Amino acid sequence: MEKVLIRIPSKPQYLQVLRLTTASLANRMGFDIDDVEDLKVLISEVVTYVLPINDELEIVFEMEEEKITIKVFANQVGYSDGELEQEMKMKQQILSSLADDIVFEDKCVSIIMNR
């Protein structure tokens, strides 16, 4: 397994770096264009959700023979506000339809995509 680690300030202008990195790594692994686009959407949505409530994010790309796992680590992943929490539950359902698996934990969101 190969790992790539990126740590970014929690600012929207760094989202493009993550999208490009995600696309580049997935393309290098042989993912088709549709899966690459899905991964870019997934990383964008997850990071956009956790940006406002964190100072810094750490993203780990774990590349195996037939899958990529992208882990987004933050001090806080979920909102305590009921309305925002409800919005995220809807977003989770949409994201789950794009990824082979997506796991939301206290300080980490993991996106798993098989080739």
C-alpha positions in Angstrom: 0.0 0.0 0.0 1.2 3.5 -0.9 0.2 6.5 1.2 0.1 10.2 0.3 -0.5 12.7 3.1 -1.6 16.3 2.6 -2.3 18.8 5.4 -4.0 22.0 4.5 -5.3 25.1 6.2 -9.1 25.1 6.5 -9.6 27.6 3.7 -11.8 27.0 0.5 -9.0 28.0 -1.9 -7.1 24.8 -1.0 -10.0 22.6 -2.2 -8.7 22.8 -5.8 -5.4 21.2 -4.6 -7.3 18.3 -3.2 -9.5 17.8 -6.3 -6.4 17.8 -8.5 -4.5 15.5 -6.3 -7.5 13.1 -6.0 -7.9 13.1 -9.8 -4.2 12.6 -10.4 -3.9 9.7 -8.0 -7.1 8.0 -9.2 -6.1 8.4 -12.8 -2.6 6.9 -12.1 -4.3 3.9 -10.5 -6.4 3.3 -13.7 -9.8 4.5 -12.5 -12.1 5.4 -15.4 -13.1 9.0 -16.0 -16.6 8.6 -14.3 -15.0 7.2 -11.1 -12.4 10.0 -11.1 -15.2 12.6 -11.4 -17.2 10.8 -8.6 -14.1 10.9 -6.4 -13.6 14.7 -7.1 -17.2 15.3 -6.1 -16.9 13.2 -3.0 -13.7 14.9 -1.8 -15.2 18.3 -2.5 -18.4 17.6 -0.6 -16.7 16.1 2.4 -14.1 18.8 2.7 -16.7 21.6 2.1 -18.7 20.2 5.0 -15.8 20.1 7.5 -13.9 23.3 6.5 -15.9 25.9 8.4 -15.6 24.1 11.8 -11.8 23.3 11.7 -8.5 25.2 11.5 -6.7 22.5 9.6 -7.4 19.3 7.7 -5.3 16.2 7.1 -6.1 14.1 4.1 -4.5 10.6 3.6 -4.8 8.8 0.3 -4.2 5.1 0.8 -3.7 3.3 -2.6 -3.9 -0.4 -2.8 -4.0 -2.7 -5.9 -7.7 -2.3 -6.6 -9.0 0.5 -4.3 -8.3 3.9 -3.0 -9.3 5.1 0.5 -9.3 8.8 1.2 -9.4 9.7 4.8 -10.2 13.3 5.8 -9.1 13.9 9.4 -10.4 17.0 11.4 -10.8 18.0 15.0 -14.5 18.0 14.4 -16.5 16.3 11.7 -20.2 16.6 12.7 -22.3 19.6 13.6 -24.2 19.7 16.9 -26.8 22.0 15.4 -29.9 20.0 14.6 -30.7 21.6 11.3 -27.2 21.2 10.0 -27.1 17.6 11.3 -30.2 16.9 9.3 -28.7 18.4 6.2 -25.6 16.2 6.6 -27.8 13.1 6.9 -29.2 13.9 3.5 -25.8 14.6 2.1 -24.5 11.3 3.5 -27.1 9.4 1.5 -26.1 11.2 -1.7 -22.4 10.6 -1.0 -23.1 6.9 -0.3 -24.5 6.5 -3.7 -21.3 7.8 -5.3 -18.7 5.9 -3.2 -18.4 2.1 -2.7 -18.3 2.9 1.0 -18.2 6.1 3.1 -17.7 6.1 6.8 -18.4 9.1 9.1 -16.7 9.0 12.5 -16.0 11.6 15.2 -12.8 12.9 13.7 -12.5 11.2 10.3 -14.5 10.7 7.1 -13.3 7.7 5.0 -14.2 7.5 1.3 -13.5 4.1 -0.3 -13.7 3.5 -4.1 -12.9 0.2 -5.8 -11.5 0.1 -9.3 
